[in-house]
Amino acid sequence: MSELRALGAPAVLALYYLTLGVLALYGAHRLLLVWVYRRTRGQRPQLPSAPADWPVVTVQLPLYNEMYVARRLLDAVAALDYPADRLEIQVLDDSTDETVEVTAEQVAYYQRRGLSVVHLRRGRREGYKAGALEAGLASARGELIAVFDADFVPAPDFLKRTVPFLTADPGLGMVQARWSHLNRRFSLLTRIQAIFLDGHFWIEHSARHRGGCFFNFNGTAGIWRRAAIESAGGWEHDTVTEDLDLSYRAQLAGWRFLYLPELAVASELPVDINGFKSQQRRWAQGSVQTGRKLLGRLLSAPLPWRVKLEAFVHLTNNLAYPLMVLLSLLVFPAMVLRRGSSPLHLLALDLPMFLAATASVLLFYAESQRAEGEGSSREIWLLPAVMGLGIGLALSNSLAVLAGLVRRGGVFERTPKYALARRGEEWQSKRYQSRSGVTLWLEGLFALYFLGVTVTSALTGMWLSLPFLYLFLQGYCYIFLLSLLPNLRARRGLPRPTEPGEAMAESL
């Protein structure tokens, strides 16, 4: 038995350091993005002159059971400042509930006012959002296609601030705006989510765009040249992130994209943890599916090596979640096996990789809050919670990553939105609430495990391990307790609404 332990210890430590090392590389990549972002902050494209003849624009609004936000979306799009004879609005409504009546009433209202608005219904929800967009494109009049999800509220000048870029540059295929958040300060959860997205939109998108690398359309708050969509093969639904998939295919076909961080489109963040986890699962699964589908083409394409490398990291970075789960299982055994080692020796080995994997995340999001401005720098105190939530998502997202590695497509889980903006507004009795998945009790077990090993480390004098273990403890406890609340509510007999006509999404 002692011989087995002697053989097992080096294997455990080797796997621990390999896992931590790969995570450190992904962390170092974040630092590279921050460096590129800071170096290129002065690069701001100037709005070209307005075209003499404004092109026809089709605005597509894909809806599926969005009774709380559909009216707000239509009102915002109807207020777009653009020549009426050059604007077409398509409401791509796959709903199975009252959203259909709400939308039909609103469409009829704007039709009476002279706007070109059509309410398109399909017999089946085939292809989910990608299928709806493709079906709408078949009858669209526009040479430019703008897309807004149901929870977005574009400003009236959106088209006037994006269309001139496309008319001035025939090689430009898509213009993406930044997301801002109507309910950023609704709760601690929405504040943390906003920081997550700030990192993506301020740092990642800006650095990739300004660095001459591929970046992606985010499914909404952007405008496409129709020719770019069609020449790339159109919308496809063999991944659950049709936006990322089409973005890479279009750029591989030679189209260039433009990102405008100064142009923000307001949106609504999920207010319940299960809706947030569902959204994160879809993004994690879809990015891996897109990587499986396109990385071979991308790596063999005649592109600069830095573009290929950045795209490789972009499409594989969700693999960090299974690695995080593996690290969760290895961190305490590795510390026990090295208990007699010199503290300086441990710090020399662990600290650089741990800092690359964790401190890089802190710097990444801190920079995004400085970019966000308007008092957001005061949110820096939330960064440990941001890291904890990222760790807590590891189990749920790992299952999504594994699903993305072995299968194509899947159910497009819509993220519930409730038209909430102010703190204290009630949402628990509203419909469309997401359900906790199979990971709930696994997250609870991990939380108990890290509570035990943290207490054990404190009682046995393993002080250097406590900061590392606390990050895992905080993350798994937070995600478990938030996910558990809806279940406790249901047990107390409080109503848990469901969506009529909506089939249960297949579980991961």
N, C-alpha and C positions, 0 to 999 in steps of 0.2 A: 504494500500500500504506500509506504514511504517513497518507494521508487517511482510509483505512478505520480505521486504528488510532485516529486522532483522533476519528472518529465513534463507535468502539466503546468507548473509555474512558468517556465520560459515561454510556453505556448500562449498562456493567458496574457503575459506581459507583452509579447510580440504583437498579439492581436490588439491589445489596448493601445500600444504606441502607433500601430498602423492606422487604427481608426481615428485616433486623435490627430495624427499627422495629416490624413486626408481632410478632416474637418478644418485643420489649420490652413490648408491650401485654399479651401473655399473661403475661409475668413480673410486670407491675404488678398484674395480677388476683390473682396469688398473694399479693402484699403486702396487697391489700384483704381477702382471706380471713383472713390473719393478724390484721389489725386488727379485723375483726368477731369473730374467735375470742377475742382478748384482751378486747375490750369486753364480751363476753357470758359470760365464764367463770363468773360466779356463778349463771347460770341452770341449775338442776338440778331436773328434775321429781321430785316426791315420789311414792313408790309409793302408789297408792290402797288403800283397805281391800279385803281379800279379799272376793270376791262370796259371797253367801249360797249360791248354787247355781253351782258351777263349770261352765262350758260344756264341751261335748265338743270335744276337740282332736284333730285328725289330724296326726301327724308323718310327713312324707314324706321318704324317704331314697333319692334317685336314685343308682343304682349302674351303672357300666359297667366291668367288668374291674378290680376293686379287691380282689384276693385278700389283699393285705398289710394293709389297713386296715378291711375290712368288719366283721370280728369286733369290733374295738375300737369302731367306731361303734355297733353294735347293743348292746354292753354298756353304753355311756354312755347311750343313749336309753332302754334298759330300766330304768335307774336313776333316771329322772326322777321327781321328787317331785310326784305328781299323782294324784288319785283314779283308781283302776284302771278303774272303770266309765265314766269320762269320757275315757279316753285310748285312741286307736287309732294303731297304728304300721303304716305302709305301706312295705314295701321294694320300690321300683320298680326291678327288676333287669333290665337289658338286656344282661347279661354274656354272653360267648361262651366263657368259660374256667372254671377251677376255682372262681371266685368263686361260681358258681351253687351248687355243692355246699357250700362253706363257709357261704354264706348260708342255704341250706335247713336245714342242720344247726342253725345258731344260732336260726333262726326256730322250728323244732320244739321246741328246748329251752325257749324262753320261752313258747311256747304251752302246754307241759306245766305251766309254773309259773303259768298263768292269765292271762297278758297277752294283750291283743287285738293280735296281730301277724299281718299277711298278707304273703305273698311273691308279688308280682305280676310276671308275665312277659309280654312282648309278642312276637308273632311276628316283627315287624320293628322296627328302631330308627328308625322314622319320626319326624321332628321332633326327634331327639336328646333332650336333657334337657327341653326345653319339651314335646315330645310325651309323654314319660313322666309329667311332672307333670300334664298335661291328662288323660291316661288315668286316672291315679290319682284325680284330683278327681271324675271321673264316678261313682266308687263310694265316695267318702269319706263318713264319717258326720259329721265335725266341722264346726262353724260357724266354727272357727278352724283355720288350716293353718300349721303350722311346717315349715320346710325346713332340712335339714342335708346338706351334701355329705359324701362318704365320708371325707374326711380331717379332719373336725371332731369335737370331743369336748365336747359341752355339759355344763355342770355340772348336778347334780341339781335346783338351784333355778331353772333357766332359765324354766320355765313359770310358777312362782309369782312371778317378778319381771317378767313381761311381760303375762300374761293380765289382771291387774287393770286395767292401762291401757286395754285394749280393752273390758272390761266396763263401765268407768266412763265412757267417751266413745264414744257410738255413731257419731260422725263420724270416728273414727280408723280408718284402713284397714290400717296396717302398723306394726310395731315392729321396728327393726333394732338388733342388738347390734354391738359392736366386735369385730374379730378380734384375738386374741393368737396367739402362735406357740410351739409345742412345741419346735421345733428352731431357734430364733432364732440361737443361738450355734454351730450345727453347722459353719459355714464362713464365710469372708469373703463369699461370695455370698449366703448366707441372712441374714447381718447387714445387708447392703446392701438386700436385698429387704424386710426388716422395716422399715427406715427409709422406703423407698418407701411401704409400706402405712400406716405411722404417719402420714405426711403426709396421706394420703387419709382415714383414719378419725378422727384427732384434729382436724385443721384443716379439711379440706374439708367433711366431713359435719357437723361441729359448727357451722361458720360458716353453711352453707346452712340447716340446720335452725333454728338460733336466729335467723337473719336473716329467717325467713319465706319462704325460697325452696324450690324443688323440690330434693329429693335422692333417691337411688335405693336400692332393695333390692339387696343385693350377691349375690343368688343362694343365700345360705345364712345361717345364724345369725340368722334373722328369723322373724316370725310374722305371718300375714296374716289379715284378716277375709275369709272366703270370699266374702261379698257384694261386697267391693271387687274381687276378682279377676274375678268373673262380670260385674259391671256395667261393667268396663273392657274386656270382650271376651274374657277368658280368656287363657291362655298361647298365644302365637303364635311361629312359628319362621321368620319371614321376615327375622330378624336373628340373628346368632350371640351376641347378648347379650340373651336373652329377659327377664332380670331388669330391665335398664335400660329396655327397651321397655315392659314391663308397668307399671313404676313411673311412667313419665311418663303413660301412658294413664290410670292410676288417679287420679293427681293432677289431670289435666285433667278427669276426671269429677267432681272435687270432693272426693275423699278427702284427708284429712290424714295425714301420716306422723310418727312419733316416733323419734328417735335416742337411744340410751342408751349413751354412751361409757363409763360406769362399769361396764356389764355386758359382760364380755369372754368370748368363746367361743374356746377353744384350737383351733388348726388347725396344719397342717403345710405348710411352705414347700417349693417344688421345690428339690431339691439339685443338679440338673444344669442347665447353662445352656440347653440346647436345650428342656427342659421349660419353663423360665422364659420363653424367647423365644416359644414356642408360646402360652403363656398371654397374654403381652403382645400378640401379634398378634391373638388373638381379641378381646381387650378393645378394641384400637384399631379393628379392622374393624367390630365391633359398634356402637361408639359413633357412628361415621360413618353406618352404616346406620340407626341409630335417629334420628339427626339428619335424614337424608334423608326418613325416613318421617313424622316428627312435627313438625319445626320450623315448617312452614307452619301446621298446626293451632295450635301453641303461640303463634306470633306474632300470630295473628288472634284468640286467645282473650281474653275480658275479664279480663285479669290486670294487676297493676301493672307498670309498665315495668321496674322493677328485677328482678322475677321473670323476665320475659322475657329481659332482658339476661343475667342469671346463667345461665339455662337455655341460651341461645345459646352462651355461652362454654363451659359444661360439655359440650355435645354437639359442639362443634367444636374443642376444645383439642388433639385428636390431630392436627389439621392442622399443628401445630407440627413434627411429625416430618419431613414433606417439606420444610418450610421450613428445618429444621436441615440436611438433606442439601444443599439449595441453598446455604445459607450455607457449608457445608463446601467447596463448589466455588468459592465467590466470595471467601472471606476472604483467601487469599494473593494472587490477582490484584489485588484491591482495594488491598492493602498495597503491592504493587509499583507500581501506578499512582500512588500518593500518596507515593512514596518521597522526593521532594524537598520535601514540604510541611513546615511548621513542626511540631515535636512538640506544641506547645501547641494548634495548630489541630487536629491529629489527636485529641488528648485531648478537646478541647471537643466534637468531633463524635461520636466513637466511645464515649468512656467512659460518658456518661450512659445511652446505649441498651444498651451491653454490660452495665453494672451492673444495669439494669432486667431484662435477660434472664437474667443469671447470679446476681448477688448476691441477687436476690429468691428464687431457688431455695434458696440457702444459708440464708437467714433462715427460709424456709418450713419446711425440714426441721429446722433447729436448734430452732425453736419446738415442732415435734412431739416432739423428743426430750426437751425440758423437760417437756412434758405427759406423756410416757410414764413419766418418773421411774424409780425403782428402779435407779439407776446408768446409765440410758440416756443421760444427758447426757454420759457419757464417750465415747459413740459419735460425738460431734460431729467428732472427727478423721477420721471416715470420709466426711464430706460431700463432699470433692473426688472420692472414688471414686464416690459416689452420682451426682454430676454427670457423671462420665466414663461410667458405665454408661448413664445416660440418653442421652448423645450416641451411644454405641455401638449402642444399640437403634434409632437413627434409620433405618438402611437397612431392617431387617426390618420395623419398624412402618410405614414409608412405603409399602412394597408392600401391607401390610394395609389402610392407609388408602385407597390407590388402588383396591384390590379392593372396599372398602366403598362407594366412590363410584359404582361402575359395576354392581354386582350385588347381588341380594338373597340372603339366606341364606348357605349354605356349610356346610362340614364342621365340626362341633363337635369340636375337638381337645381331648381330655381331658388334663389335666396329670398325669403319673405321680406317685404317692406311694408311699412304702415303709415307713411306720411307723418313721421314724428320729427320734431325739431327741438323742443324745449324739454328740459329736465322735468321729471315728475309726470309726464304724460303717460297714461295707462296704455299698455299694449298686450298684457298677458291674456286678456279675454278675446283678443282679435283672432281672426282666422289665419290660416297659412303657416302656423308655427311648425318648425322643423322638430323632428323627434331625435332623441339621443340615440346614438348608434351602438354597435357592439363594443366599441372601445371604452364605454363609460366605466365598466367594472374593471377593465384592465388598468385604466388610469387610476382608479381607486386603489388597486393592488400596488401599483408603482408608488403612489403617494404614501401608503403604509410602509412599504419597503424602505423608502428613503427617510421616513420618520424614524424607523428603527435603526438604520445604519448611521443616521446623524447623531442620535442619542448614544449609540454604541461608541462612535468615534469620540464624542465628548467625554464619556465616562472612562475611556481607555487612554485618554491623552493624545489622540491623533489630531492635534489642533490644526495642522496644515491642511487637513482634508476638509475641514468644516466649511470654508467659503465655497469650495467646489460642490460639496454635497447640498448645501443650502439652495443653490440655483436649481438643482433638480427637484428638491423638496418643494420649493415655492411654485415651480411650474406645474408639476403634476397635481399638487393640492388645489391650486387655483382653477385649473381646467376641470378637475373632477367636481369640485363643489359647485361651480357655475353650471355644469352639465346636469348635476343632480337636482338642482332646484325645481325644474319643471316636473320631474318625477314626484318629488315631495308634494308639489302643488296638486298633482293628480290624485295622490293618495289621500289628501285631505278632502277630496270630493269636489274640488273646484273644477270648473269646466275646462276641458282641454280641446279646443276646436280643431276640426279637421277640414280638409278641402273636399267638397263634394265633387265626385266625378274624377278625382285624381287618383291614379293607381299608386300603391306604395312603391316608392323608389327602391330599386334593388339594392340590397345592402352590400357594402364592401366586405 
